[in-house]
């Protein structure tokens, strides 16, 4: 079994993706009491420490982990947080995303104690590539290279695994005494995991960071074949269908172009499910108005926390001439993140939606584990076995 730590654990979605067949949670941490309650309800209380990461010491971290996962807060790396960024490691005015630094101090302390994680993974929003003109991404990369880790980044969109458009940045580093198995590293960027923005960000890194950089050769999964419509509940818990007047009001907020999409959906001949997103848009004269924009591409938009970005998603279900709308339900949000039906959600809508919107897509974690983490660890164990036997 591979032991792992899960920092900024939320509801334990990284744990769900790793699975219990090959992975054992040694330690988990989150600062939110509500998320900690959800974590304990699904995984038990034994592994989780509900505490400010600034106050955690290595004495509270058991064993020598094979993997340390950190989905550190993204608010200050996104548009919703005005791209404030992760700040400087010595800053006294810590941003929410700046909690990366106390996490990293723990990783460095573990290395000093001779039990540094074999693999460290960071997960965050796509905006982490460009926040503060790329300085935040460069700081993350310098942290890895300064600790002697070989590392590389990928932008993985959950749409390859689930009916949700959710591009996220993943930085995967392996300890300096370990080799990257043959086939896991490419000579150059790999489509679709290394988009232009990532290639440009990598080009701006220090010489030392570039020397330790790995273009991870992650395989592309087979098409999952799940449509947005497939996860929709007819009788959802926690939300109600809008009244006809409420639906008509939403339709009235659409531009001619967006309303034409609804008209076209009526003609398709099957039930169509789309997402409606409220935006503030300027008219030709510069006057700003609230608009409702709709998409019918079999994908949900990126789930967000209820207080950030485009906030909660509204569904539109078109079945012939029948048009209905409502909020996305908590269970539907959980399905869009790849959580199993058995996963226990908070009873309050905002808490459940926040838990899902702030998490990591479960099958993305599984894909990384199967194609990078586990092969890296298996290769290292084979080398150690040869050394012992030799």
C-alpha positions as CSV (number, residue, x, y, z in Angstrom):
1,X,0.0,0.0,0.0
2,X,1.1,3.5,-0.8
3,X,0.7,6.0,2.0
4,X,-0.4,9.6,1.3
5,X,-1.2,12.9,2.9
6,X,-4.1,15.0,1.7
7,X,-3.7,18.7,2.5
8,X,-6.6,21.2,2.0
9,X,-8.6,18.0,1.8
10,X,-12.1,19.4,1.5
11,X,-14.4,16.5,1.2
12,X,-11.7,14.0,0.4
13,X,-12.0,14.0,-3.4
14,X,-8.3,13.3,-4.0
15,X,-8.7,10.3,-1.6
16,X,-11.7,9.1,-3.6
17,X,-9.7,9.3,-6.8
18,X,-6.7,7.4,-5.4
19,X,-8.9,4.7,-4.1
20,X,-8.4,2.2,-1.3
21,X,-7.0,-0.7,-3.3
22,X,-3.4,0.6,-3.4
23,X,-3.5,3.7,-1.3
24,X,-3.7,4.4,2.5
25,X,-4.4,7.8,3.9
26,X,-1.9,8.6,6.7
27,X,-3.0,12.2,7.3
28,X,-5.5,14.7,6.1
29,X,-6.1,18.3,6.9
30,X,-8.6,21.1,6.3
31,X,-9.3,24.4,8.0
32,X,-13.0,24.6,7.2
33,X,-15.2,23.1,10.0
34,X,-18.0,22.3,7.4
35,X,-15.7,20.5,5.0
36,X,-14.1,18.7,7.9
37,X,-17.5,17.5,9.0
38,X,-18.2,16.2,5.4
39,X,-14.8,14.5,5.3
40,X,-15.4,12.7,8.6
41,X,-18.9,11.6,7.5
42,X,-17.5,9.9,4.5
43,X,-14.0,8.7,5.6
44,X,-14.2,8.6,9.4
45,X,-12.5,10.8,11.9
46,X,-9.2,9.0,12.4
47,X,-7.1,10.5,9.6
48,X,-8.3,14.2,9.6
49,X,-6.8,17.1,11.6
50,X,-9.1,20.1,11.5
51,X,-6.5,22.9,11.9
52,X,-4.9,26.0,10.4
53,X,-2.0,24.7,8.3
54,X,0.2,27.5,9.7
55,X,0.0,25.7,13.1
56,X,0.8,22.1,11.9
57,X,4.2,20.7,12.6
58,X,5.9,17.6,11.2
59,X,5.5,15.9,14.6
60,X,1.8,15.6,13.6
61,X,2.6,14.0,10.3
62,X,3.0,10.2,10.6
63,X,5.4,8.0,8.7
64,X,7.1,8.7,5.4
65,X,4.5,9.4,2.7
66,X,4.7,8.2,-0.9
67,X,2.5,11.1,-1.9
68,X,1.6,14.5,-0.6
69,X,-1.4,16.1,-2.3
70,X,-2.2,19.8,-1.9
71,X,-5.3,21.4,-3.6
72,X,-4.4,24.7,-2.0
73,X,-6.9,27.6,-2.1
74,X,-7.4,29.1,-5.5
75,X,-9.3,32.3,-4.7
76,X,-6.3,34.7,-5.1
77,X,-5.2,33.0,-8.4
78,X,-8.5,33.5,-10.2
79,X,-10.5,36.4,-11.6
80,X,-12.9,36.1,-8.6
81,X,-9.9,36.9,-6.4
82,X,-8.5,39.6,-8.6
83,X,-5.3,37.6,-9.1
84,X,-3.8,38.7,-5.8
85,X,-1.6,35.6,-6.0
86,X,0.3,33.4,-3.5
87,X,2.4,36.2,-2.2
88,X,5.9,35.8,-0.8
89,X,6.9,33.0,1.5
90,X,7.9,35.4,4.2
91,X,4.9,37.7,3.9
92,X,3.0,38.5,7.1
93,X,-0.1,39.4,5.1
94,X,-0.9,35.9,4.0
95,X,-3.4,35.5,1.1
96,X,-5.7,32.5,1.0
97,X,-3.7,31.0,-1.8
98,X,-0.5,32.0,0.1
99,X,-1.3,29.1,2.4
100,X,0.9,27.2,-0.1
101,X,3.9,28.4,1.8
102,X,3.2,26.8,5.2
103,X,2.4,23.6,3.3
104,X,5.8,23.8,1.5
105,X,7.6,24.5,4.8
106,X,6.3,21.2,6.0
107,X,7.5,19.5,2.9
108,X,11.0,20.9,3.3
109,X,11.0,20.0,7.0
110,X,10.1,16.4,6.1
111,X,13.0,16.3,3.6
112,X,15.3,17.5,6.4
113,X,14.0,14.7,8.6
114,X,14.8,12.1,5.9
115,X,11.1,11.4,5.1
116,X,10.3,13.7,2.3
117,X,7.4,12.6,0.1
118,X,8.4,10.6,-3.0
119,X,5.7,12.5,-5.0
120,X,4.2,15.9,-4.4
121,X,1.2,17.1,-6.3
122,X,-0.3,20.6,-6.4
123,X,-3.7,21.3,-8.0
124,X,-5.1,24.7,-8.7
125,X,-7.0,26.8,-11.2
126,X,-5.8,27.4,-14.8
127,X,-5.3,31.1,-13.8
128,X,-2.3,30.0,-11.6
129,X,-0.3,30.0,-14.9
130,X,-0.7,33.7,-15.5
131,X,-1.5,35.3,-12.1
132,X,0.9,38.1,-11.2
133,X,2.3,38.0,-14.7
134,X,3.5,34.4,-14.3
135,X,5.4,35.1,-11.0
136,X,3.2,32.8,-9.0
137,X,3.7,29.8,-11.3
138,X,7.5,30.5,-11.4
139,X,7.5,30.6,-7.6
140,X,5.8,27.2,-7.4
141,X,8.3,25.8,-9.9
142,X,11.2,27.3,-8.0
143,X,9.9,25.7,-4.8
144,X,10.1,22.2,-6.5
145,X,13.5,22.7,-8.1
146,X,14.9,24.3,-4.9
147,X,13.9,21.2,-3.0
148,X,15.6,18.9,-5.6
149,X,12.4,17.6,-7.1
150,X,12.0,16.8,-10.8
151,X,8.6,18.2,-11.8
152,X,6.3,19.1,-14.6
153,X,2.9,20.7,-15.0
154,X,-0.2,19.7,-16.9
155,X,-3.5,21.4,-17.6
156,X,-6.2,18.6,-17.4
157,X,-9.8,19.4,-18.3
158,X,-12.3,17.2,-16.6
159,X,-14.3,17.1,-19.8
160,X,-12.1,14.2,-20.9
161,X,-13.6,12.2,-18.0
162,X,-16.9,13.8,-17.1
163,X,-19.6,16.1,-18.7
164,X,-18.1,19.2,-17.2
165,X,-15.7,21.8,-18.6
166,X,-13.1,22.2,-15.8
167,X,-9.5,22.9,-16.8
168,X,-7.2,22.7,-13.8
169,X,-3.4,23.0,-13.4
170,X,-1.6,20.0,-11.9
171,X,2.1,20.2,-10.9
172,X,3.6,16.7,-10.2
173,X,7.1,16.5,-8.7
174,X,9.1,13.4,-7.8
175,X,11.9,13.4,-5.2
176,X,15.5,14.0,-6.5
177,X,16.7,10.4,-5.7
178,X,14.1,8.9,-7.9
179,X,14.0,8.3,-11.7
180,X,11.2,8.9,-14.1
181,X,10.3,5.5,-15.7
182,X,10.9,5.2,-19.4
183,X,7.8,6.4,-21.4
184,X,6.5,8.7,-18.7
185,X,8.5,11.7,-19.9
186,X,8.3,13.2,-23.4
187,X,10.9,15.3,-25.2
188,X,8.5,18.1,-25.8
189,X,5.0,19.3,-24.9
190,X,2.2,16.7,-25.2
191,X,-1.3,17.5,-26.5
192,X,-3.7,18.2,-24.9
193,X,-2.0,18.5,-21.5
194,X,0.4,21.2,-22.4
195,X,-1.4,24.2,-24.0
196,X,0.3,27.3,-25.3
197,X,-0.2,29.2,-22.0
198,X,1.7,26.4,-20.1
199,X,4.5,26.2,-22.8
200,X,4.9,30.0,-22.6
201,X,5.0,29.9,-18.7
202,X,7.6,27.1,-18.8
203,X,9.8,29.1,-21.2
204,X,10.0,31.9,-18.5
205,X,11.3,29.7,-15.7
206,X,14.8,29.8,-14.3
207,X,17.6,27.7,-15.8
208,X,17.5,25.4,-12.7
209,X,13.8,24.9,-12.9
210,X,14.0,24.1,-16.6
211,X,16.8,21.6,-15.9
212,X,14.4,19.7,-13.6
213,X,11.3,20.1,-15.8
214,X,9.5,17.0,-17.0
215,X,7.0,17.0,-19.9
216,X,4.7,14.3,-18.4
217,X,3.6,11.9,-21.1
218,X,0.0,11.3,-19.8
219,X,-2.1,9.1,-22.1
220,X,-5.4,10.5,-23.3
221,X,-8.4,8.5,-21.9
222,X,-11.0,6.8,-24.1
223,X,-14.2,8.9,-24.6
224,X,-16.4,8.6,-21.6
225,X,-19.6,8.9,-23.5
226,X,-21.5,10.6,-20.6
227,X,-23.7,13.6,-21.6
228,X,-24.8,16.4,-19.3
229,X,-28.3,15.1,-19.7
230,X,-27.3,11.7,-18.3
231,X,-26.7,13.0,-14.8
232,X,-29.9,15.1,-14.4
233,X,-32.5,14.2,-11.9
234,X,-36.2,14.5,-12.6
235,X,-37.1,14.9,-9.0
236,X,-34.0,16.5,-7.4
237,X,-33.4,16.9,-3.7
238,X,-32.7,20.4,-2.4
239,X,-34.0,22.4,-5.4
240,X,-37.3,23.0,-7.2
241,X,-38.2,23.6,-10.8
242,X,-38.8,27.3,-11.6
243,X,-42.3,28.5,-12.2
244,X,-43.2,29.3,-15.8
245,X,-42.9,33.0,-15.1
246,X,-39.4,32.5,-13.7
247,X,-38.3,30.6,-16.8
248,X,-39.8,33.2,-19.1
249,X,-37.8,35.9,-17.2
250,X,-34.6,34.0,-17.8
251,X,-35.4,33.6,-21.5
252,X,-36.0,37.3,-21.6
253,X,-32.5,38.0,-20.5
254,X,-31.0,36.2,-23.5
255,X,-29.7,38.0,-26.5
256,X,-31.1,37.0,-29.9
257,X,-28.1,34.7,-30.4
258,X,-28.6,32.8,-27.2
259,X,-32.4,32.6,-27.6
260,X,-31.8,31.1,-31.0
261,X,-30.0,28.3,-29.3
262,X,-33.1,27.5,-27.3
263,X,-35.2,27.5,-30.4
264,X,-32.8,25.2,-32.1
265,X,-32.8,22.8,-29.1
266,X,-36.6,22.5,-29.5
267,X,-36.1,21.1,-33.0
268,X,-33.5,18.5,-32.2
269,X,-36.1,15.8,-31.4
270,X,-34.7,14.6,-28.1
271,X,-34.4,16.1,-24.6
272,X,-31.7,18.7,-24.5
273,X,-30.0,19.9,-21.3
274,X,-28.0,23.0,-21.1
275,X,-26.5,25.5,-18.7
276,X,-27.5,29.1,-18.2
277,X,-25.0,31.6,-16.9
278,X,-25.8,35.1,-15.9
279,X,-23.3,37.7,-17.1
280,X,-23.1,41.5,-17.1
281,X,-22.6,42.5,-20.7
282,X,-22.4,46.0,-22.4
283,X,-24.8,46.9,-25.2
284,X,-23.7,48.8,-28.3
285,X,-24.0,52.1,-26.5
286,X,-21.9,50.8,-23.6
287,X,-24.8,50.4,-21.1
288,X,-24.3,47.3,-19.0
289,X,-27.2,44.8,-18.6
290,X,-27.6,41.4,-17.0
291,X,-27.7,38.7,-19.7
292,X,-28.4,35.0,-19.6
293,X,-26.1,33.0,-21.8
294,X,-26.8,29.3,-22.6
295,X,-24.8,26.4,-23.9
296,X,-26.0,23.1,-25.3
297,X,-22.8,21.1,-25.9
298,X,-23.5,18.2,-23.6
299,X,-21.1,19.8,-21.0
300,X,-21.8,21.6,-17.8
301,X,-19.8,24.8,-17.2
302,X,-17.1,24.7,-14.6
303,X,-18.5,24.2,-11.1
304,X,-17.6,27.1,-8.8
305,X,-18.2,27.9,-5.2
306,X,-21.5,29.7,-4.6
307,X,-19.7,33.0,-3.8
308,X,-17.2,33.0,-6.7
309,X,-17.0,33.4,-10.4
310,X,-20.3,32.7,-12.2
311,X,-21.6,31.1,-9.0
312,X,-24.4,28.6,-9.1
313,X,-25.4,27.0,-12.4
314,X,-28.9,27.1,-13.7
315,X,-30.1,24.2,-15.8
316,X,-32.4,24.5,-18.8
317,X,-34.2,21.4,-20.0
318,X,-35.8,21.5,-23.4
319,X,-38.0,18.7,-24.5
320,X,-39.9,19.7,-27.6
321,X,-41.9,22.8,-26.8
322,X,-41.5,22.2,-23.1
323,X,-38.8,24.4,-21.5
324,X,-38.0,24.1,-17.8
325,X,-35.3,25.7,-15.7
326,X,-33.9,25.3,-12.1
327,X,-30.7,25.3,-10.2
328,X,-28.3,22.4,-10.4
329,X,-28.9,20.1,-7.5
330,X,-26.2,19.1,-5.0
331,X,-26.3,15.5,-6.2
332,X,-25.9,16.5,-9.8
333,X,-22.9,18.7,-8.8
334,X,-21.4,15.7,-7.0
335,X,-21.9,13.5,-10.2
336,X,-20.2,16.2,-12.3
337,X,-17.2,15.8,-10.0
338,X,-17.2,12.0,-10.3
339,X,-18.2,11.3,-6.7
340,X,-20.1,8.0,-6.2
341,X,-23.8,8.0,-5.4
342,X,-22.9,6.6,-1.9
343,X,-21.0,9.8,-1.1
344,X,-22.8,11.6,1.7
345,X,-23.4,15.3,1.0
346,X,-24.1,18.1,3.5
347,X,-27.8,18.7,3.9
348,X,-27.6,22.5,3.2
349,X,-27.6,23.4,-0.4
350,X,-24.7,26.0,-0.3
351,X,-22.5,23.7,1.8
352,X,-23.0,20.8,-0.6
353,X,-22.5,22.9,-3.7
354,X,-19.4,24.6,-2.2
355,X,-17.9,21.2,-1.3
356,X,-18.3,20.0,-4.9
357,X,-17.3,23.3,-6.6
358,X,-14.2,23.6,-4.5
359,X,-13.0,20.0,-5.1
360,X,-10.9,18.1,-7.6
361,X,-12.5,15.8,-10.2
362,X,-12.3,12.3,-8.9
363,X,-11.5,10.4,-12.2
364,X,-8.7,12.9,-13.0
365,X,-7.0,11.9,-9.8
366,X,-7.5,8.2,-10.7
367,X,-6.0,8.7,-14.2
368,X,-2.9,10.5,-12.7
369,X,-2.5,7.7,-10.1
370,X,-2.8,4.9,-12.7
371,X,-0.5,6.5,-15.3
372,X,2.1,8.5,-13.3
373,X,2.0,8.0,-9.5
374,X,1.8,4.2,-9.4
375,X,4.3,3.6,-12.2
376,X,6.8,6.0,-10.6
377,X,6.5,4.3,-7.2
378,X,6.6,0.8,-8.8
379,X,9.8,1.7,-10.7
380,X,11.4,3.1,-7.5
381,X,10.5,0.0,-5.5
382,X,12.1,-2.2,-8.2
383,X,15.3,-0.3,-8.0
384,X,15.3,-0.5,-4.2
385,X,14.7,-4.2,-4.4
386,X,17.6,-4.7,-6.8
387,X,19.9,-2.6,-4.6
388,X,19.0,-4.8,-1.6
389,X,19.4,-8.0,-3.5
390,X,22.6,-6.9,-5.3
